[in-house]
Amino acid sequence: MNSPTRAALGVLVLAVGLAGCGEYAPPVASAQQECERRGGVWRSAAETCERASGGGGY
C-alpha cells in the first residue's frame, strides 16, 4: 500500500471507531428525572421542579 492510501485508511478506521463511542456513553438524565430522583414533584405545564421546604420540626 502506498502512503496516501494508508493515510486514508487510517482516517477511515479512526472515524468509524469514534462514531461507535457514542453508543457506550452513559444516559443523561432529563430535568424531570433528576427532579423526581431528588424527591421533588415535576410540574410539566411550567417545566419546573417543586421541592418541599425543609422545616424538619422535632
Helices and strands as residue ranges (DSSP letters): H 3-21, G 22-24, H 31-37, E 41-43, E 48-50
